[in-house]
Amino acid sequence: LAIEKRHYFQPDKFKNFFVSAYLGTALMTQFENNYSIGIIPGCKINYKAQITKKLILEPYLSLSLPITYELNRYSHIIPFPALTIGARFGLSKIKY
């Protein structure tokens, strides 16, 4: 679950390169008895490509600092920087 604030370099067009800042939460597991919850602040460089009229592709490069708290072990917080490369597919309906 996350909230994201986007800045488009061409405000009249919701496509091409843009930057964003986000704050998210997560429940993580290693499929054993090890569970963590996390707060993940970060920033991304994104590219939005319109594949069809309603389908979009957003590849991104993200730098974040996940702060995790392990639930099953001794209680401590572990901040560690993470560089992520990924892509999102989505459905879009933009009214101009």
C-alpha positions as CSV (number, residue, x, y, z in Angstrom):
1,L,0.0,0.0,0.0
2,A,1.5,3.3,-1.0
3,I,0.8,6.9,-1.8
4,E,2.8,8.6,-4.6
5,K,3.2,12.3,-5.7
6,R,4.1,12.7,-9.3
7,H,5.7,15.6,-11.2
8,Y,5.3,15.5,-15.0
9,F,7.8,17.6,-17.0
10,Q,5.0,18.3,-19.5
11,P,2.0,19.0,-17.3
12,D,-0.4,19.0,-20.2
13,K,0.6,15.4,-21.1
14,F,0.5,12.4,-18.7
15,K,3.2,10.5,-20.6
16,N,7.0,10.3,-21.1
17,F,9.4,10.9,-18.3
18,F,8.3,12.0,-14.8
19,V,9.7,11.9,-11.3
20,S,7.8,10.8,-8.2
21,A,8.1,10.5,-4.4
22,Y,6.3,7.9,-2.5
23,L,5.6,6.5,1.0
24,G,4.5,2.9,1.3
25,T,3.9,0.1,3.8
26,A,4.5,-3.6,3.4
27,L,4.2,-7.0,5.2
28,M,7.2,-9.1,4.2
29,T,7.9,-12.8,4.8
30,Q,10.5,-15.4,3.8
31,F,7.9,-18.1,3.8
32,E,9.2,-19.4,7.1
33,N,8.4,-18.0,10.6
34,N,10.1,-14.7,9.8
35,Y,7.8,-11.8,9.3
36,S,8.5,-8.1,9.0
37,I,6.5,-4.9,8.6
38,G,8.0,-2.0,6.8
39,I,7.6,1.7,6.0
40,I,9.2,2.5,2.6
41,P,9.9,6.1,1.7
42,G,11.6,6.7,-1.7
43,C,11.8,8.5,-5.0
44,K,11.6,7.2,-8.6
45,I,12.4,8.2,-12.2
46,N,9.6,6.8,-14.4
47,Y,8.6,6.6,-18.0
48,K,5.0,6.3,-19.0
49,A,4.3,4.6,-22.4
50,Q,0.8,4.3,-23.8
51,I,0.6,0.8,-25.3
52,T,-3.0,0.9,-26.3
53,K,-5.7,3.5,-25.6
54,K,-6.2,2.1,-22.1
55,L,-3.1,0.1,-21.4
56,I,0.0,1.8,-20.1
57,L,3.6,0.6,-19.2
58,E,5.6,2.4,-16.6
59,P,9.3,1.2,-16.3
60,Y,11.1,2.9,-13.3
61,L,14.3,3.2,-11.4
62,S,13.7,3.7,-7.7
63,L,15.8,4.6,-4.7
64,S,14.3,3.9,-1.3
65,L,15.1,3.4,2.4
66,P,12.9,0.6,3.7
67,I,12.6,0.7,7.4
68,T,11.6,-2.8,8.7
69,Y,10.6,-4.1,12.1
70,E,10.9,-7.9,12.5
71,L,7.9,-9.3,14.3
72,N,9.1,-12.8,15.2
73,R,12.6,-12.1,16.4
74,Y,14.1,-9.6,18.9
75,S,12.6,-6.2,18.3
76,H,14.8,-3.9,16.2
77,I,14.5,-1.6,13.2
78,I,16.7,-2.2,10.2
79,P,17.0,0.7,7.7
80,F,18.8,-0.2,4.4
81,P,19.0,1.6,1.1
82,A,17.5,-0.2,-1.9
83,L,17.9,0.4,-5.6
84,T,15.0,-1.1,-7.6
85,I,14.4,-1.5,-11.3
86,G,10.9,-2.5,-12.3
87,A,7.9,-2.0,-14.5
88,R,4.2,-1.6,-13.9
89,F,1.3,-2.3,-16.3
90,G,-1.9,-0.5,-15.7
91,L,-5.2,0.6,-17.1
92,S,-5.7,4.3,-17.7
93,K,-8.7,6.4,-18.4
94,I,-7.7,10.1,-18.6
95,K,-10.2,12.8,-19.3
96,Y,-8.7,15.9,-20.9
